[in-house]
Amino acid sequence: MRAFLDWLTKYEAVAIWLEGVALVAIFGLDWWNARTGHKETLEQLRLSTIQAKSLESSVRSTVNSERAWILAELSWHKHRKGGLILGSSQVQAKGEVLTTSVGVQIKCKNVGRTPGWIYEMRGHMEIFSNVDGLTSEPPESLVALTGSLGR
C-alpha cells in the first residue's frame, strides 16, 4: 500500500494536468453540442412555423367550404323587358323634369353547405351620358342609402 501512495505522490502533477486537459475537453464538447443543438432548434422552429401555416390554411379552407356562399345575380325584371324607361313630369318650381327608371331584379342563391340569411341588401345606380363620369370608387352618398331592395 505504501508503494501505491508513493506512486500517487510522485505523479501528482501529471494527474492535475490530465484533469485540466479533461475539463477543457469537456468544456469544448459541451460548447460544440450547444452550438449544433441551437442550429437544430432553429431548424425545428422553422419547420414548426411551416406546419402551423399549412394547418391554418387547411382550417381556413375547411371553414370556407362549410359556410354559406350567397351569390347574387342581377338581371332585367321579367315583367319590364324594355330596360330603361324614360319619362318626364311637370314640377311647378322646376318646370319639366326628365326621369329615367330601370326595372331590374336581383336573385340570391345559397351555393354553400350551410344555411345563410340575408339581413340587408343595398343598391345604387347612376346613369351617365358618357363614360367619363365612371370611377371604380363608390359614391360618397352610397353610405347614406338605406332601405331594402325587394323582399
Buried (B, 14 or more C-beta within 10 A) or exposed (E): EEEEEEEEEEEEEEEEEEEEEEEEEEEEEEEEEEEEEEEEEEEEEEEEEEEEEEEEEEEEEEEEEEEEEEEEEEEEEEEBEEEEEEEEEEEEEEEEEEEEEEBBBEEEEBEBEEEEEEEEEEEEEEEEEEEEEEEEEEEEEEEEEEEEEEE
